[in-house]
Amino acid sequence: MYLRAALRNLLEARKEDDPLRFGGDHLAAEARQGLETVVLREAGWFPFEKLPRCRWAGGGETAPEIIRWWVTLAWERNNPGGTPLLKRYLGLLDPASREALGLFLLKVFLPGPLRNKTGEVRTAEADDARRQMASDQDRLTLRAKGILALAAGTPEADLLALVRAYQREHPSNWAQQVALAELLGAADTWSGAQFLAEQAHASHLSPVRRTAGLLVERMAKARGWTPDQLRDRTIPAGGLDGDGVLVLDFGPRQFKATLDAALKLVLADPSGLPLKSLPSPRKGDDPERVRAARALLRDCRKIAGAVFGLWKTRLHEAMCIEKGWPVQDWKRFLLAHPIVGRMARRLLWEDDLHRLFRPLADGRLVDAANQELEVEEGQVYLAHAYLVSAEAERAWLEHGREHGVDWLFAQLARPYPNLIRLKGMTGIEDRLGWMIDAKTFWGTLMAMGYRRGRSVEANLFRSMIKDFDAAGVQVEMEFTGAYVPVESHPAALRALRFNRLPKAVPLGLPEVPPVLLAEGYADYLAVAGKGGGYDPLWESRAEHWVP
């Protein structure tokens, strides 16, 4: 309370001043006064002495005490999303300084190596000490989450890669993930917007989903868009032009990286000959441009990989809920995109007139006979076997074979249940009692975009779920259960069910959108196929492990 009161008094004394009107000397004097007034508690672990040296946007070096004061101020304000004053302070630095400071602070907040230290001798006491160290470090860094307000300038690709890595390695640390989500909202990058949109419905942590959803709504509103439009219109390209080419400039010579059919970056020298990697610089090359080119290539690879993974999932979900895109938006934001456009060419589409077509690299849309179609108005959708005739299905499968189409995912070959037979039912149980390893069940469905269902007690869960927010439907795959962390042991499948969101009220199967029902059923069969088939003793075998 004393620290906050002292900080408030200091800021109140200067509220009529705009410190940004003054030069570095004024800011240095302010910093010295602030550091004398506010002493952070439990901050002995923070490496203030290693803060990067920064420079002003207008030239000249920034006094170290200024950066230290800004970090102190951010710490005490305790807002990872930043404040107007801190954002204005950060804008005084040149881009390289903002990037260096942001990367430094983000890595301090995510001290992975401290959590992963292990000794050669494992004892119960040593394990307890390591757990305590990790717990202490989590607590201390979380108290300092406000420093993330100064990390918004972190290079876009690095920021997203570090956030994803932290989420992957520490999936249960919801408070840190919320802080990182707020940082992504403040950074306001296209890759951050995409990630937050994903987390808004895919995170297994409800505080993260809620925070991400609010941030997406705020970012969309600021642009006059809907959240759905934000997802479609902020797809990062990683520096690739409309033809999928990235120019890497060494000064006197330029290299090119081009996306191939498999969406991998292929390098070529100035004469067009393929390269395995960028060459070493030679006399006459500009060292600064060489470094920038290498960083650009690295970032492009990271962003292209992230976009591919995210949009493969998003396009599949769009097919499940029969999402439509206005034709002109589809052409401008998806088809013309250097990464997503290449993915769209590996999919089958349908227009309002129920005509099926596939985009080609030259922009033409062709039917199964390879005849060009004109689609200029209305909406377009992703086709599915349930919605097309058997004749059209055969024609398009033959088209794919003839033209060597590597379909992005199955649209015409996945099984679907007989809807007439399912009338009056609320679940499908034709794989009830099929045995599967619990870890395989969990891992297979995680890879399909599912997450753990609500725990029934302690860390015990008995289902995996996947939300389709736009359709207001949740797919639920029930099994005999497992504890977190999931270990290998016998388990058995139960039912496939569908729930109405947001309260997860059970749905009758005829109420489920047909394509979503078909795809959920196909997932059910796919995960069953990972096991050993039906076992008449499944209850006793599975319940022995999970009471």
C-alpha positions as CSV (number, residue, x, y, z in Angstrom):
1,M,0.0,0.0,0.0
2,Y,2.9,2.4,0.8
3,L,4.5,1.8,-2.6
4,R,1.2,2.5,-4.4
5,A,0.5,5.6,-2.4
6,A,4.1,6.9,-3.1
7,L,3.7,6.2,-6.8
8,R,0.3,7.9,-6.9
9,N,1.6,11.0,-5.1
10,L,4.5,11.2,-7.6
11,L,2.3,11.0,-10.6
12,E,-0.3,13.4,-9.1
13,A,2.5,15.9,-8.6
14,R,3.3,15.8,-12.3
15,K,-0.2,15.3,-13.7
16,E,-0.3,18.8,-15.2
17,D,3.0,18.3,-17.0
18,D,3.5,16.3,-20.1
19,P,6.9,14.9,-19.6
20,L,7.1,13.9,-23.3
21,R,7.4,17.6,-24.1
22,F,10.8,17.8,-22.5
23,G,14.1,16.2,-23.5
24,G,16.1,13.4,-22.1
25,D,17.5,15.5,-19.2
26,H,14.0,16.1,-17.9
27,L,13.1,12.4,-18.2
28,A,16.3,11.5,-16.5
29,A,15.6,13.8,-13.6
30,E,12.1,12.4,-13.3
31,A,13.5,8.9,-13.3
32,R,16.0,9.7,-10.5
33,Q,13.2,11.1,-8.4
34,G,11.0,8.2,-9.1
35,L,13.6,5.6,-8.2
36,E,14.3,7.4,-4.9
37,T,10.6,7.4,-4.1
38,V,9.5,3.9,-5.1
39,V,11.4,0.9,-3.9
40,L,10.1,-2.4,-5.3
41,R,9.6,-5.3,-2.9
42,E,10.7,-8.8,-3.8
43,A,12.5,-7.5,-6.8
44,G,16.0,-8.7,-5.9
45,W,15.8,-11.4,-8.6
46,F,15.2,-9.0,-11.4
47,P,18.3,-8.3,-13.5
48,F,18.0,-4.5,-13.7
49,E,21.8,-4.3,-14.4
50,K,21.3,-6.2,-17.6
51,L,18.6,-4.0,-19.1
52,P,19.5,-3.3,-22.7
53,R,21.0,0.1,-23.7
54,C,18.4,2.0,-25.6
55,R,18.4,5.0,-28.0
56,W,15.8,7.7,-28.6
57,A,13.9,7.7,-31.9
58,G,15.4,11.1,-32.6
59,G,18.9,10.0,-32.0
60,G,21.1,9.8,-28.9
61,E,21.4,7.2,-26.1
62,T,18.8,6.9,-23.4
63,A,20.1,7.2,-19.8
64,P,20.0,3.8,-18.1
65,E,18.1,5.2,-15.1
66,I,15.2,6.2,-17.4
67,I,14.7,2.6,-18.6
68,R,15.0,1.4,-15.0
69,W,12.3,3.9,-13.9
70,W,10.0,2.9,-16.7
71,V,10.3,-0.8,-15.7
72,T,9.7,0.2,-12.1
73,L,6.6,2.2,-13.1
74,A,5.3,-0.6,-15.3
75,W,5.9,-3.1,-12.4
76,E,3.9,-1.1,-10.0
77,R,1.1,-0.3,-12.4
78,N,0.6,-4.1,-12.8
79,N,-1.1,-3.9,-16.1
80,P,0.4,-6.1,-18.9
81,G,-1.8,-4.3,-21.4
82,G,0.0,-1.0,-20.7
83,T,-1.2,2.5,-19.8
84,P,-1.4,5.5,-22.1
85,L,1.7,7.0,-20.4
86,L,3.8,3.9,-20.7
87,K,2.8,3.5,-24.4
88,R,3.8,7.1,-25.1
89,Y,7.1,6.5,-23.2
90,L,7.8,3.4,-25.3
91,G,7.1,5.3,-28.5
92,L,10.0,7.7,-27.7
93,L,12.5,4.8,-28.4
94,D,13.8,3.9,-31.8
95,P,12.4,0.6,-33.2
96,A,15.6,-1.4,-32.5
97,S,15.5,-0.4,-28.8
98,R,11.8,-1.2,-28.5
99,E,12.5,-4.6,-29.9
100,A,15.5,-5.3,-27.7
101,L,13.8,-4.1,-24.5
102,G,10.6,-6.1,-25.3
103,L,12.5,-9.3,-26.0
104,F,14.6,-8.9,-22.8
105,L,11.5,-8.3,-20.6
106,L,9.5,-11.1,-22.2
107,K,12.4,-13.6,-21.6
108,V,12.7,-12.5,-18.0
109,F,9.0,-13.1,-17.5
110,L,9.3,-16.6,-19.1
111,P,12.3,-18.0,-17.4
112,G,11.9,-21.6,-18.8
113,P,15.5,-22.7,-17.9
114,L,14.9,-22.0,-14.2
115,R,11.9,-24.4,-14.3
116,N,13.7,-27.1,-16.2
117,K,16.9,-27.4,-14.1
118,T,17.5,-31.0,-12.9
119,G,20.4,-32.5,-11.0
120,E,22.2,-35.7,-11.6
121,V,20.9,-37.2,-8.3
122,R,17.1,-37.4,-7.9
123,T,15.8,-37.6,-4.4
124,A,12.5,-36.7,-2.9
125,E,14.1,-33.7,-1.2
126,A,15.6,-32.5,-4.4
127,D,12.3,-32.9,-6.2
128,D,10.6,-30.9,-3.5
129,A,13.2,-28.2,-3.8
130,R,12.8,-28.0,-7.6
131,R,9.0,-27.7,-7.3
132,Q,9.4,-25.0,-4.7
133,M,11.9,-23.1,-6.9
134,A,9.4,-23.3,-9.8
135,S,6.6,-22.2,-7.6
136,D,8.6,-19.3,-6.2
137,Q,9.7,-18.2,-9.7
138,D,6.1,-18.4,-10.9
139,R,4.9,-16.2,-8.0
140,L,7.7,-13.7,-8.4
141,T,7.4,-13.3,-12.1
142,L,3.6,-13.0,-11.9
143,R,4.0,-10.2,-9.4
144,A,6.1,-8.4,-12.0
145,K,3.6,-9.0,-14.9
146,G,3.3,-5.3,-15.3
147,I,6.7,-5.2,-17.0
148,L,5.0,-6.8,-20.0
149,A,3.6,-3.4,-20.8
150,L,7.0,-2.5,-22.1
151,A,7.3,-5.7,-24.1
152,A,4.8,-4.7,-26.8
153,G,7.6,-3.8,-29.2
154,T,9.0,-7.4,-29.2
155,P,9.5,-8.6,-32.8
156,E,6.2,-10.1,-34.0
157,A,7.5,-13.5,-34.8
158,D,9.5,-13.8,-31.6
159,L,6.6,-12.6,-29.5
160,L,4.2,-15.2,-30.9
161,A,6.8,-18.0,-30.8
162,L,7.6,-17.4,-27.1
163,V,4.0,-17.2,-26.1
164,R,3.2,-20.4,-27.9
165,A,6.2,-22.1,-26.4
166,Y,5.2,-21.0,-22.9
167,Q,1.7,-22.2,-23.4
168,R,2.9,-25.6,-24.7
169,E,5.4,-26.1,-21.8
170,H,3.2,-24.7,-19.0
171,P,-0.4,-25.4,-20.1
172,S,-1.9,-25.0,-16.6
173,N,-0.4,-21.6,-15.7
174,W,-3.6,-19.7,-16.5
175,A,-2.6,-16.4,-14.8
176,Q,0.6,-16.1,-16.8
177,Q,-1.3,-17.0,-20.0
178,V,-3.8,-14.3,-19.3
179,A,-1.0,-11.7,-18.8
180,L,0.5,-12.8,-22.1
181,A,-2.8,-12.5,-23.8
182,E,-3.1,-8.9,-22.6
183,L,0.4,-8.2,-23.9
184,L,-0.7,-9.6,-27.4
185,G,-3.7,-7.3,-27.3
186,A,-1.5,-4.3,-26.5
187,A,1.0,-5.3,-29.2
188,D,-1.9,-5.3,-31.7
189,T,-0.1,-7.4,-34.4
190,W,-1.9,-9.4,-37.0
191,S,-0.3,-12.7,-35.7
192,G,-1.4,-11.7,-32.2
193,A,-4.9,-11.1,-33.4
194,Q,-5.0,-14.6,-35.0
195,F,-3.6,-16.3,-31.9
196,L,-6.1,-14.5,-29.6
197,A,-9.0,-15.5,-31.9
198,E,-7.8,-19.1,-31.7
199,Q,-7.5,-19.0,-27.9
200,A,-10.9,-17.4,-27.5
201,H,-12.5,-20.8,-28.2
202,A,-9.7,-23.4,-28.1
203,S,-7.9,-22.8,-24.8
204,H,-8.8,-25.3,-22.1
205,L,-8.5,-22.6,-19.5
206,S,-11.7,-20.5,-19.1
207,P,-9.9,-17.3,-17.9
208,V,-7.7,-17.4,-21.0
209,R,-10.7,-18.0,-23.3
210,R,-12.6,-15.1,-21.6
211,T,-9.7,-12.7,-21.8
212,A,-8.9,-13.6,-25.4
213,G,-12.5,-13.2,-26.4
214,L,-12.7,-9.7,-24.9
215,L,-9.5,-8.6,-26.5
216,V,-10.6,-9.9,-29.9
217,E,-13.9,-8.0,-29.6
218,R,-12.0,-4.8,-28.6
219,M,-9.5,-5.1,-31.5
220,A,-12.3,-5.7,-34.0
221,K,-14.4,-2.8,-32.6
222,A,-11.4,-0.4,-32.9
223,R,-11.3,-1.2,-36.7
224,G,-15.1,-1.1,-37.2
225,W,-15.2,-4.9,-37.9
226,T,-16.8,-8.0,-36.4
227,P,-14.6,-10.5,-34.6
228,D,-15.2,-12.8,-37.6
229,Q,-13.9,-10.2,-40.0
230,L,-10.9,-9.5,-37.8
231,R,-10.0,-13.2,-38.1
232,D,-10.3,-13.1,-41.9
233,R,-8.6,-9.7,-42.5
234,T,-5.6,-9.8,-40.3
235,I,-3.8,-12.9,-41.6
236,P,0.0,-12.2,-41.4
237,A,2.0,-12.9,-44.6
238,G,5.5,-12.8,-43.0
239,G,6.8,-10.4,-45.7
240,L,5.7,-12.6,-48.6
241,D,4.2,-10.7,-51.6
242,G,1.0,-11.7,-53.4
243,D,2.9,-14.3,-55.5
244,G,4.4,-15.9,-52.4
245,V,7.9,-14.5,-52.9
246,L,10.1,-13.0,-50.2
247,V,13.0,-10.9,-51.4
248,L,16.2,-11.1,-49.2
249,D,18.4,-8.2,-49.9
250,F,22.2,-8.4,-49.2
251,G,22.8,-5.1,-50.9
252,P,24.6,-5.8,-54.2
253,R,22.8,-9.1,-54.6
254,Q,19.3,-10.4,-53.8
255,F,18.0,-13.8,-53.0
256,K,14.4,-15.1,-53.1
257,A,12.4,-17.4,-50.9
258,T,9.3,-18.8,-52.5
259,L,6.5,-20.9,-51.1
260,D,6.3,-24.3,-52.9
261,A,3.2,-26.5,-53.3
262,A,3.8,-27.9,-49.8
263,L,3.9,-24.4,-48.3
264,K,7.6,-24.7,-47.5
265,L,10.0,-21.8,-48.3
266,V,12.4,-22.6,-51.1
267,L,15.5,-20.5,-51.6
268,A,17.1,-19.4,-54.8
269,D,20.2,-17.3,-55.7
270,P,20.1,-14.3,-58.1
271,S,20.3,-16.5,-61.1
272,G,17.4,-18.7,-59.9
273,L,19.5,-21.7,-58.8
274,P,18.1,-23.4,-55.7
275,L,19.9,-23.0,-52.4
276,K,19.7,-25.0,-49.2
277,S,20.3,-21.9,-47.0
278,L,21.4,-18.3,-47.3
279,P,25.1,-18.1,-48.2
280,S,27.7,-16.5,-46.0
281,P,28.2,-12.8,-46.6
282,R,31.1,-11.9,-48.9
283,K,33.1,-8.7,-49.5
284,G,30.8,-6.0,-50.8
285,D,27.7,-7.3,-49.0
286,D,26.1,-4.8,-46.6
287,P,26.4,-6.4,-43.1
288,E,23.3,-4.7,-41.8
289,R,21.2,-5.9,-44.7
290,V,22.6,-9.4,-44.4
291,R,21.5,-9.5,-40.7
292,A,18.1,-8.1,-41.6
293,A,17.6,-10.6,-44.4
294,R,18.4,-13.6,-42.2
295,A,16.0,-12.3,-39.5
296,L,13.3,-11.7,-42.1
297,L,13.7,-15.3,-43.4
298,R,13.6,-16.7,-39.9
299,D,10.5,-14.7,-39.0
300,C,8.8,-15.6,-42.3
301,R,9.3,-19.3,-41.6
302,K,7.8,-19.0,-38.1
303,I,4.8,-17.0,-39.3
304,A,4.1,-19.2,-42.4
305,G,4.1,-22.3,-40.2
306,A,1.8,-20.7,-37.6
307,V,-0.6,-19.5,-40.3
308,F,-0.7,-22.9,-42.0
309,G,-1.5,-24.7,-38.7
310,L,-4.1,-22.2,-37.5
311,W,-5.9,-21.8,-40.8
312,K,-6.0,-25.6,-41.6
313,T,-8.0,-25.9,-38.4
314,R,-10.1,-22.8,-39.1
315,L,-11.0,-23.9,-42.6
316,H,-12.0,-27.3,-41.4
317,E,-14.2,-25.7,-38.7
318,A,-15.7,-23.4,-41.3
319,M,-16.7,-26.5,-43.3
320,C,-18.3,-28.1,-40.2
321,I,-20.5,-25.1,-39.5
322,E,-21.2,-24.3,-43.2
323,K,-19.7,-20.8,-42.8
324,G,-20.1,-18.6,-45.9
325,W,-17.9,-15.8,-47.1
326,P,-19.1,-12.9,-49.3
327,V,-17.4,-13.7,-52.6
328,Q,-15.4,-10.4,-52.8
329,D,-14.1,-10.8,-49.3
330,W,-13.2,-14.4,-50.0
331,K,-11.2,-13.4,-53.0
332,R,-9.5,-10.4,-51.4
333,F,-8.6,-11.7,-48.0
334,L,-8.3,-15.5,-48.4
335,L,-7.7,-16.3,-52.0
336,A,-5.3,-13.5,-52.6
337,H,-3.3,-14.3,-49.4
338,P,0.1,-15.8,-50.2
339,I,-0.3,-18.6,-47.6
340,V,-4.1,-19.2,-47.2
341,G,-4.7,-18.7,-50.9
342,R,-2.5,-21.7,-51.6
343,M,-4.4,-23.7,-49.0
344,A,-7.7,-22.6,-50.7
345,R,-6.5,-24.2,-54.0
346,R,-6.4,-27.6,-52.3
347,L,-10.0,-27.4,-51.2
348,L,-13.4,-27.8,-52.9
349,W,-15.8,-24.9,-52.8
350,E,-19.5,-24.3,-53.5
351,D,-21.5,-21.1,-54.3
352,D,-25.1,-20.1,-53.7
353,L,-26.1,-21.9,-56.9
354,H,-24.6,-25.1,-55.6
355,R,-21.9,-25.1,-58.2
356,L,-18.7,-26.8,-57.1
357,F,-15.3,-25.4,-58.1
358,R,-11.6,-25.3,-57.2
359,P,-9.3,-22.2,-57.5
360,L,-6.2,-22.4,-59.6
361,A,-2.9,-20.6,-59.2
362,D,-3.8,-18.2,-62.0
363,G,-7.0,-17.1,-60.2
364,R,-9.4,-19.0,-62.3
365,L,-12.2,-21.1,-60.7
366,V,-12.8,-24.4,-62.5
367,D,-15.4,-27.2,-62.2
368,A,-14.8,-31.0,-62.2
369,A,-14.3,-31.0,-66.0
370,N,-11.7,-28.2,-65.6
371,Q,-14.1,-25.7,-67.2
372,E,-13.9,-22.1,-65.9
373,L,-16.7,-20.7,-63.8
374,E,-17.5,-17.1,-63.0
375,V,-18.4,-16.5,-59.4
376,E,-18.9,-12.8,-58.7
377,E,-21.7,-12.4,-56.2
378,G,-23.3,-14.2,-53.2
379,Q,-21.4,-16.3,-50.9
380,V,-19.0,-19.3,-51.1
381,Y,-18.8,-22.3,-48.8
382,L,-16.6,-25.3,-48.3
383,A,-18.2,-28.4,-49.8
384,H,-18.8,-31.6,-48.0
385,A,-19.8,-35.1,-49.0
386,Y,-23.1,-34.9,-47.0
387,L,-24.2,-31.9,-49.1
388,V,-23.2,-33.1,-52.7
389,S,-24.6,-35.8,-54.9
390,A,-22.9,-39.2,-55.3
391,E,-22.3,-38.3,-58.9
392,A,-20.6,-35.1,-58.1
393,E,-18.5,-36.8,-55.4
394,R,-17.2,-39.3,-57.9
395,A,-16.4,-36.6,-60.4
396,W,-14.4,-34.5,-58.0
397,L,-12.5,-37.5,-56.6
398,E,-11.5,-38.3,-60.2
399,H,-10.6,-34.7,-60.9
400,G,-8.3,-34.8,-57.9
401,R,-6.5,-37.9,-59.1
402,E,-6.2,-36.6,-62.7
403,H,-4.7,-33.3,-61.6
404,G,-2.7,-34.5,-58.7
405,V,-4.5,-32.4,-56.1
406,D,-3.2,-32.8,-52.6
407,W,-6.4,-32.1,-50.8
408,L,-5.8,-30.1,-47.6
409,F,-8.2,-32.4,-45.7
410,A,-10.9,-34.9,-46.6
411,Q,-14.1,-33.3,-47.7
412,L,-15.6,-36.1,-49.7
413,A,-14.3,-39.3,-48.1
414,R,-15.3,-39.2,-44.4
415,P,-18.1,-41.4,-43.2
416,Y,-21.3,-40.0,-41.7
417,P,-24.2,-41.6,-39.8
418,N,-27.7,-42.3,-41.1
419,L,-29.7,-39.3,-39.8
420,I,-33.0,-41.1,-40.1
421,R,-31.8,-43.9,-37.8
422,L,-30.6,-41.3,-35.3
423,K,-34.0,-39.6,-34.9
424,G,-34.8,-39.1,-31.2
425,M,-31.3,-39.9,-30.0
426,T,-29.0,-37.7,-28.0
427,G,-25.8,-39.6,-28.6
428,I,-24.0,-42.2,-30.7
429,E,-22.7,-45.2,-28.9
430,D,-21.7,-47.7,-31.7
431,R,-18.1,-47.7,-30.5
432,L,-19.1,-48.2,-26.8
433,G,-16.6,-50.5,-25.1
434,W,-13.9,-50.1,-27.7
435,M,-10.5,-50.2,-25.9
436,I,-7.9,-47.5,-26.3
437,D,-4.9,-46.3,-24.3
438,A,-5.9,-43.2,-22.3
439,K,-2.9,-41.2,-23.4
440,T,-3.5,-42.1,-27.1
441,F,-7.2,-41.1,-26.7
442,W,-6.2,-37.8,-25.2
443,G,-3.3,-37.1,-27.6
444,T,-5.2,-38.0,-30.8
445,L,-8.1,-35.7,-29.9
446,M,-5.8,-32.9,-28.8
447,A,-4.2,-33.0,-32.3
448,M,-7.7,-32.7,-33.7
449,G,-8.4,-29.5,-31.8
450,Y,-10.2,-31.0,-28.8
451,R,-9.5,-30.1,-25.2
452,R,-10.2,-31.7,-21.8
453,G,-13.8,-31.6,-20.6
454,R,-14.7,-30.4,-17.2
455,S,-13.1,-32.3,-14.3
456,V,-15.6,-34.4,-12.4
457,E,-13.4,-34.5,-9.3
458,A,-9.8,-33.4,-8.5
459,N,-7.9,-33.9,-11.8
460,L,-10.2,-36.6,-13.2
461,F,-11.8,-35.9,-16.6
462,R,-14.1,-38.2,-18.6
463,S,-14.5,-36.5,-21.9
464,M,-12.8,-34.3,-24.6
465,I,-14.7,-31.4,-26.0
466,K,-14.5,-29.1,-29.0
467,D,-16.5,-25.9,-29.3
468,F,-17.9,-24.5,-32.5
469,D,-18.9,-21.1,-31.2
470,A,-20.4,-19.7,-34.4
471,A,-22.8,-22.7,-34.5
472,G,-23.4,-22.6,-30.8
473,V,-22.5,-26.3,-30.6
474,Q,-20.0,-28.4,-28.6
475,V,-18.8,-31.8,-29.6
476,E,-18.1,-34.1,-26.7
477,M,-16.3,-37.4,-26.8
478,E,-16.8,-39.5,-23.7
479,F,-14.5,-42.2,-22.4
480,T,-14.0,-44.0,-19.1
481,G,-11.6,-41.3,-17.9
482,A,-8.1,-40.3,-16.9
483,Y,-6.3,-38.2,-14.4
484,V,-4.1,-35.1,-15.3
485,P,-1.3,-35.5,-16.1
486,V,-2.5,-38.2,-18.5
487,E,-0.6,-41.5,-18.3
488,S,-0.8,-44.7,-20.4
489,H,-3.4,-47.1,-19.1
490,P,-6.4,-49.0,-20.5
491,A,-9.5,-46.9,-21.2
492,A,-12.6,-47.5,-23.2
493,L,-14.8,-45.3,-25.5
494,R,-18.3,-44.4,-24.5
495,A,-20.5,-42.0,-26.4
496,L,-20.3,-39.2,-28.9
497,R,-22.6,-36.3,-27.8
498,F,-23.4,-32.8,-28.9
499,N,-24.2,-29.9,-26.5
500,R,-25.8,-26.5,-27.0
501,L,-23.5,-23.6,-25.9
502,P,-22.9,-21.7,-23.8
503,K,-24.3,-23.9,-21.0
504,A,-23.5,-27.3,-22.6
505,V,-27.2,-28.4,-22.7
506,P,-27.5,-31.8,-24.5
507,L,-28.8,-31.6,-28.0
508,G,-30.9,-34.2,-29.9
509,L,-28.9,-35.4,-32.9
510,P,-31.4,-34.1,-35.5
511,E,-30.7,-30.6,-34.0
512,V,-27.0,-30.8,-34.9
513,P,-25.9,-29.2,-38.2
514,P,-25.5,-32.2,-40.5
515,V,-21.9,-31.5,-41.6
516,L,-20.8,-31.0,-38.0
517,L,-22.6,-34.2,-37.0
518,A,-20.8,-36.1,-39.8
519,E,-17.4,-34.7,-38.9
520,G,-17.9,-35.4,-35.2
521,Y,-18.9,-39.0,-36.0
522,A,-15.8,-39.3,-38.3
523,D,-13.6,-38.2,-35.4
524,Y,-15.3,-40.7,-33.1
525,L,-14.5,-43.5,-35.6
526,A,-11.0,-42.2,-36.1
527,V,-10.1,-42.3,-32.4
528,A,-11.7,-45.7,-32.1
529,G,-9.4,-46.9,-34.8
530,K,-6.4,-46.0,-32.7
531,G,-7.3,-48.8,-30.2
532,G,-7.8,-52.5,-30.1
533,G,-11.5,-52.8,-30.9
534,Y,-14.4,-54.0,-28.7
535,D,-13.7,-55.8,-25.5
536,P,-16.6,-57.5,-23.8
537,L,-14.8,-57.0,-20.5
538,W,-14.2,-53.3,-21.1
539,E,-15.9,-52.0,-18.0
540,S,-13.8,-54.1,-15.6
541,R,-10.6,-53.4,-17.5
542,A,-11.1,-49.7,-17.7
543,E,-12.7,-49.0,-14.3
544,H,-9.8,-50.8,-12.6
545,W,-7.7,-47.7,-13.5
546,V,-10.2,-44.9,-13.0
547,P,-12.7,-45.6,-10.2
